[in-house]
Amino acid sequence: MDLFVQQTLAGISNGAIYASLALAIVMIYQAIDHINFAQGEMAMFSTYIAWTLIVRFDVPYWIAFGLTLVISFLGGMLIERIVFAPIHQAPALSHLLVFLGLYAIFNSLAGEIWGHTIKEFPSPFPDYSFGGLIGAHQVGTIVIVMFMLAAIYSFFKTTKLGLALRAVASNPESARLVGIKVKWMRALGWGLAASLGSLSGMMIAPIVFLDPNMMGGILIYSFTAALIGGIDSPGGAVAGGFLVGVLENLVGTYVEFIGSELKLTFALLLITGTLLLKPNGLFGRKIVTRV
């Protein structure tokens, strides 16, 4: 029973990270109708920025944390304005190639600047375990991510800017007709997504350690969460993140032939099953076409 509780709590902690990155994926999808395959590498690069501030410049953790969120936000907006705005009407293949290019750029640039050796990323939480079931860093991760998700939810529900973003995501043409600056709303969505990605990177780095390829598996789990919840549903992405986190841990623990080595294979099976059985996800909108 203790093992079940331990793995479930660990899954919730991992699920919080998947949820934040899955929400970032969904926000980019709602902004430009394409999936950002470089989302994990952007998060990794932001995590290196945080590491530089904390380790090399001796900036206190929480100040570096806030600065990294701001830098990531501005970086996300710049990428949308400089890279994607000019090709907004381009074919889907063009967007795919640009995403793959961004993936390669961020990955190679991180290796060139900081090297490919694994680095230890500091945790702001003490090395403490609650009854041997869950560590302080895992509890802190859940609290921080939930606070961030609650802030994002409040922003979208209660502010004019958040309502404008939702309007653009729902129907950009109608939003433009009522005076909303659609281009800048897309850039703002990119900025928020980049900040969410950097949050997931900073929370997972103390567990998996820091290197240019650290977010590869995390991106697959987060993409799985976004598909299961619904690629056009922010709330579904969050729910999918926690669901994938718990399932991943329990299946890896109790299904012997999967174990820890084939967890990514299980995630890919979930992606395949979702696309075959429920392509809109659990909470995604059904697309109705008038004939």
Contacts in CASP RR format, 6 or more apart in sequence:
PFRMAT RR
TARGET T0000
AUTHOR 0000-0000-0000
METHOD contacts of the structure
MODEL  1
MDLFVQQTLAGISNGAIYASLALAIVMIYQAIDHINFAQGEMAMFSTYIA
WTLIVRFDVPYWIAFGLTLVISFLGGMLIERIVFAPIHQAPALSHLLVFL
GLYAIFNSLAGEIWGHTIKEFPSPFPDYSFGGLIGAHQVGTIVIVMFMLA
AIYSFFKTTKLGLALRAVASNPESARLVGIKVKWMRALGWGLAASLGSLS
GMMIAPIVFLDPNMMGGILIYSFTAALIGGIDSPGGAVAGGFLVGVLENL
VGTYVEFIGSELKLTFALLLITGTLLLKPNGLFGRKIVTRV
2 133 0 8 1.000
3 253 0 8 1.000
4 250 0 8 1.000
5 133 0 8 1.000
6 132 0 8 1.000
6 133 0 8 1.000
6 134 0 8 1.000
7 249 0 8 1.000
7 250 0 8 1.000
7 253 0 8 1.000
8 246 0 8 1.000
8 249 0 8 1.000
8 250 0 8 1.000
9 133 0 8 1.000
9 134 0 8 1.000
9 138 0 8 1.000
10 134 0 8 1.000
10 138 0 8 1.000
10 249 0 8 1.000
11 242 0 8 1.000
11 245 0 8 1.000
11 246 0 8 1.000
11 248 0 8 1.000
11 249 0 8 1.000
11 250 0 8 1.000
12 142 0 8 1.000
12 242 0 8 1.000
12 245 0 8 1.000
12 246 0 8 1.000
13 134 0 8 1.000
13 138 0 8 1.000
13 139 0 8 1.000
13 141 0 8 1.000
13 142 0 8 1.000
14 221 0 8 1.000
14 245 0 8 1.000
14 248 0 8 1.000
14 249 0 8 1.000
15 221 0 8 1.000
15 225 0 8 1.000
15 241 0 8 1.000
15 242 0 8 1.000
15 244 0 8 1.000
15 245 0 8 1.000
15 246 0 8 1.000
16 141 0 8 1.000
16 142 0 8 1.000
16 145 0 8 1.000
16 146 0 8 1.000
16 203 0 8 1.000
16 241 0 8 1.000
16 242 0 8 1.000
17 141 0 8 1.000
17 145 0 8 1.000
17 200 0 8 1.000
17 201 0 8 1.000
17 203 0 8 1.000
17 204 0 8 1.000
17 218 0 8 1.000
17 222 0 8 1.000
18 200 0 8 1.000
18 218 0 8 1.000
18 221 0 8 1.000
18 222 0 8 1.000
18 224 0 8 1.000
18 225 0 8 1.000
18 240 0 8 1.000
18 241 0 8 1.000
18 242 0 8 1.000
18 244 0 8 1.000
18 245 0 8 1.000
19 145 0 8 1.000
19 149 0 8 1.000
19 225 0 8 1.000
19 237 0 8 1.000
19 238 0 8 1.000
19 239 0 8 1.000
19 240 0 8 1.000
19 241 0 8 1.000
19 242 0 8 1.000
20 145 0 8 1.000
20 148 0 8 1.000
20 149 0 8 1.000
20 196 0 8 1.000
20 197 0 8 1.000
20 199 0 8 1.000
20 200 0 8 1.000
20 203 0 8 1.000
21 39 0 8 1.000
21 40 0 8 1.000
21 43 0 8 1.000
21 196 0 8 1.000
21 197 0 8 1.000
21 200 0 8 1.000
21 201 0 8 1.000
21 218 0 8 1.000
21 219 0 8 1.000
21 222 0 8 1.000
22 222 0 8 1.000
22 223 0 8 1.000
22 225 0 8 1.000
22 226 0 8 1.000
22 237 0 8 1.000
22 238 0 8 1.000
22 240 0 8 1.000
22 241 0 8 1.000
23 149 0 8 1.000
23 152 0 8 1.000
23 193 0 8 1.000
23 196 0 8 1.000
23 234 0 8 1.000
23 235 0 8 1.000
23 237 0 8 1.000
23 238 0 8 1.000
24 36 0 8 1.000
24 39 0 8 1.000
24 43 0 8 1.000
24 192 0 8 1.000
24 193 0 8 1.000
24 194 0 8 1.000
24 196 0 8 1.000
24 197 0 8 1.000
24 200 0 8 1.000
24 222 0 8 1.000
25 35 0 8 1.000
25 36 0 8 1.000
25 39 0 8 1.000
25 193 0 8 1.000
25 222 0 8 1.000
25 223 0 8 1.000
25 226 0 8 1.000
25 231 0 8 1.000
25 237 0 8 1.000
26 226 0 8 1.000
26 230 0 8 1.000
26 231 0 8 1.000
26 232 0 8 1.000
26 233 0 8 1.000
26 234 0 8 1.000
26 236 0 8 1.000
26 237 0 8 1.000
27 189 0 8 1.000
27 190 0 8 1.000
27 192 0 8 1.000
27 193 0 8 1.000
27 196 0 8 1.000
27 234 0 8 1.000
28 34 0 8 1.000
28 35 0 8 1.000
28 36 0 8 1.000
28 39 0 8 1.000
28 189 0 8 1.000
28 190 0 8 1.000
28 193 0 8 1.000
29 35 0 8 1.000
29 36 0 8 1.000
29 226 0 8 1.000
29 231 0 8 1.000
29 232 0 8 1.000
30 169 0 8 1.000
30 232 0 8 1.000
30 234 0 8 1.000
31 80 0 8 1.000
31 168 0 8 1.000
31 169 0 8 1.000
31 185 0 8 1.000
31 186 0 8 1.000
31 189 0 8 1.000
31 190 0 8 1.000
31 193 0 8 1.000
32 84 0 8 1.000
32 88 0 8 1.000
32 95 0 8 1.000
32 186 0 8 1.000
34 92 0 8 1.000
34 95 0 8 1.000
34 96 0 8 1.000
34 99 0 8 1.000
35 99 0 8 1.000
35 223 0 8 1.000
35 231 0 8 1.000
36 42 0 8 1.000
36 99 0 8 1.000
36 193 0 8 1.000
37 96 0 8 1.000
37 99 0 8 1.000
37 100 0 8 1.000
37 103 0 8 1.000
37 219 0 8 1.000
38 99 0 8 1.000
38 100 0 8 1.000
38 101 0 8 1.000
38 102 0 8 1.000
38 103 0 8 1.000
38 106 0 8 1.000
39 193 0 8 1.000
39 197 0 8 1.000
39 219 0 8 1.000
39 222 0 8 1.000
40 197 0 8 1.000
40 215 0 8 1.000
40 216 0 8 1.000
40 218 0 8 1.000
40 219 0 8 1.000
40 222 0 8 1.000
41 102 0 8 1.000
41 103 0 8 1.000
41 106 0 8 1.000
41 107 0 8 1.000
41 110 0 8 1.000
41 215 0 8 1.000
42 72 0 8 1.000
42 76 0 8 1.000
42 79 0 8 1.000
42 102 0 8 1.000
42 106 0 8 1.000
42 194 0 8 1.000
42 197 0 8 1.000
42 198 0 8 1.000
43 197 0 8 1.000
43 198 0 8 1.000
43 200 0 8 1.000
43 201 0 8 1.000
43 215 0 8 1.000
43 218 0 8 1.000
44 106 0 8 1.000
44 107 0 8 1.000
44 110 0 8 1.000
44 201 0 8 1.000
44 212 0 8 1.000
44 213 0 8 1.000
44 214 0 8 1.000
44 215 0 8 1.000
45 106 0 8 1.000
45 109 0 8 1.000
45 110 0 8 1.000
46 68 0 8 1.000
46 71 0 8 1.000
46 72 0 8 1.000
46 194 0 8 1.000
46 197 0 8 1.000
46 198 0 8 1.000
46 201 0 8 1.000
46 202 0 8 1.000
47 68 0 8 1.000
47 121 0 8 1.000
47 198 0 8 1.000
47 201 0 8 1.000
47 202 0 8 1.000
47 205 0 8 1.000
47 210 0 8 1.000
47 214 0 8 1.000
48 110 0 8 1.000
48 113 0 8 1.000
48 114 0 8 1.000
48 210 0 8 1.000
49 68 0 8 1.000
49 71 0 8 1.000
49 72 0 8 1.000
50 64 0 8 1.000
50 65 0 8 1.000
50 67 0 8 1.000
50 68 0 8 1.000
50 121 0 8 1.000
50 198 0 8 1.000
50 202 0 8 1.000
51 114 0 8 1.000
51 119 0 8 1.000
51 121 0 8 1.000
51 205 0 8 1.000
51 210 0 8 1.000
52 114 0 8 1.000
53 59 0 8 1.000
53 63 0 8 1.000
53 64 0 8 1.000
53 67 0 8 1.000
53 68 0 8 1.000
54 61 0 8 1.000
54 64 0 8 1.000
54 122 0 8 1.000
55 122 0 8 1.000
59 67 0 8 1.000
61 122 0 8 1.000
61 124 0 8 1.000
62 124 0 8 1.000
65 124 0 8 1.000
65 202 0 8 1.000
68 198 0 8 1.000
68 202 0 8 1.000
69 195 0 8 1.000
69 198 0 8 1.000
69 199 0 8 1.000
70 195 0 8 1.000
72 191 0 8 1.000
72 194 0 8 1.000
72 195 0 8 1.000
72 197 0 8 1.000
72 198 0 8 1.000
73 191 0 8 1.000
73 192 0 8 1.000
73 194 0 8 1.000
73 195 0 8 1.000
74 191 0 8 1.000
75 191 0 8 1.000
75 194 0 8 1.000
76 187 0 8 1.000
76 190 0 8 1.000
76 191 0 8 1.000
76 193 0 8 1.000
76 194 0 8 1.000
77 187 0 8 1.000
77 188 0 8 1.000
77 190 0 8 1.000
77 191 0 8 1.000
77 194 0 8 1.000
79 102 0 8 1.000
79 190 0 8 1.000
79 194 0 8 1.000
80 186 0 8 1.000
80 187 0 8 1.000
80 189 0 8 1.000
80 190 0 8 1.000
80 191 0 8 1.000
81 187 0 8 1.000
83 98 0 8 1.000
83 102 0 8 1.000
84 95 0 8 1.000
84 98 0 8 1.000
84 186 0 8 1.000
84 190 0 8 1.000
85 183 0 8 1.000
85 186 0 8 1.000
85 187 0 8 1.000
87 94 0 8 1.000
87 95 0 8 1.000
87 98 0 8 1.000
107 212 0 8 1.000
107 213 0 8 1.000
108 212 0 8 1.000
110 212 0 8 1.000
111 212 0 8 1.000
114 212 0 8 1.000
115 212 0 8 1.000
116 211 0 8 1.000
116 212 0 8 1.000
117 211 0 8 1.000
118 209 0 8 1.000
118 210 0 8 1.000
118 211 0 8 1.000
119 209 0 8 1.000
119 210 0 8 1.000
119 211 0 8 1.000
120 206 0 8 1.000
120 209 0 8 1.000
120 210 0 8 1.000
121 202 0 8 1.000
121 205 0 8 1.000
121 206 0 8 1.000
121 209 0 8 1.000
121 210 0 8 1.000
122 206 0 8 1.000
123 137 0 8 1.000
123 206 0 8 1.000
125 136 0 8 1.000
125 137 0 8 1.000
125 139 0 8 1.000
125 140 0 8 1.000
126 136 0 8 1.000
127 136 0 8 1.000
128 135 0 8 1.000
128 136 0 8 1.000
129 135 0 8 1.000
129 136 0 8 1.000
130 136 0 8 1.000
130 139 0 8 1.000
137 206 0 8 1.000
137 207 0 8 1.000
141 203 0 8 1.000
144 199 0 8 1.000
144 203 0 8 1.000
145 199 0 8 1.000
145 200 0 8 1.000
145 203 0 8 1.000
148 196 0 8 1.000
148 199 0 8 1.000
149 238 0 8 1.000
152 192 0 8 1.000
152 196 0 8 1.000
155 161 0 8 1.000
155 162 0 8 1.000
156 162 0 8 1.000
156 163 0 8 1.000
156 165 0 8 1.000
156 166 0 8 1.000
156 234 0 8 1.000
161 188 0 8 1.000
164 175 0 8 1.000
164 180 0 8 1.000
164 185 0 8 1.000
165 185 0 8 1.000
165 188 0 8 1.000
165 189 0 8 1.000
167 174 0 8 1.000
167 175 0 8 1.000
167 178 0 8 1.000
167 180 0 8 1.000
168 175 0 8 1.000
168 180 0 8 1.000
168 182 0 8 1.000
168 185 0 8 1.000
168 186 0 8 1.000
172 182 0 8 1.000
175 182 0 8 1.000
175 185 0 8 1.000
176 182 0 8 1.000
200 218 0 8 1.000
200 222 0 8 1.000
201 214 0 8 1.000
201 215 0 8 1.000
201 218 0 8 1.000
204 214 0 8 1.000
204 215 0 8 1.000
204 218 0 8 1.000
205 214 0 8 1.000
208 214 0 8 1.000
208 218 0 8 1.000
217 264 0 8 1.000
220 264 0 8 1.000
220 267 0 8 1.000
220 268 0 8 1.000
221 241 0 8 1.000
221 244 0 8 1.000
221 245 0 8 1.000
221 248 0 8 1.000
221 264 0 8 1.000
221 267 0 8 1.000
222 241 0 8 1.000
223 271 0 8 1.000
224 244 0 8 1.000
224 267 0 8 1.000
224 268 0 8 1.000
224 270 0 8 1.000
224 271 0 8 1.000
224 274 0 8 1.000
225 237 0 8 1.000
225 240 0 8 1.000
225 241 0 8 1.000
225 243 0 8 1.000
225 244 0 8 1.000
225 245 0 8 1.000
226 237 0 8 1.000
226 240 0 8 1.000
227 270 0 8 1.000
227 271 0 8 1.000
227 274 0 8 1.000
227 275 0 8 1.000
227 281 0 8 1.000
228 240 0 8 1.000
228 241 0 8 1.000
228 243 0 8 1.000
228 244 0 8 1.000
228 270 0 8 1.000
228 274 0 8 1.000
228 281 0 8 1.000
228 282 0 8 1.000
229 235 0 8 1.000
229 236 0 8 1.000
229 237 0 8 1.000
229 239 0 8 1.000
229 240 0 8 1.000
229 241 0 8 1.000
229 243 0 8 1.000
229 281 0 8 1.000
229 282 0 8 1.000
229 283 0 8 1.000
229 284 0 8 1.000
230 236 0 8 1.000
230 237 0 8 1.000
230 280 0 8 1.000
230 281 0 8 1.000
230 282 0 8 1.000
230 283 0 8 1.000
230 284 0 8 1.000
231 237 0 8 1.000
231 281 0 8 1.000
231 284 0 8 1.000
232 284 0 8 1.000
232 285 0 8 1.000
233 281 0 8 1.000
233 283 0 8 1.000
233 284 0 8 1.000
233 285 0 8 1.000
235 283 0 8 1.000
236 281 0 8 1.000
236 282 0 8 1.000
236 283 0 8 1.000
236 284 0 8 1.000
239 282 0 8 1.000
239 283 0 8 1.000
240 282 0 8 1.000
244 267 0 8 1.000
244 270 0 8 1.000
247 266 0 8 1.000
247 270 0 8 1.000
248 263 0 8 1.000
248 266 0 8 1.000
248 267 0 8 1.000
251 258 0 8 1.000
251 259 0 8 1.000
251 263 0 8 1.000
251 266 0 8 1.000
252 258 0 8 1.000
252 259 0 8 1.000
252 260 0 8 1.000
252 262 0 8 1.000
252 263 0 8 1.000
252 266 0 8 1.000
253 259 0 8 1.000
258 265 0 8 1.000
258 266 0 8 1.000
274 281 0 8 1.000
280 286 0 8 1.000
280 287 0 8 1.000
END
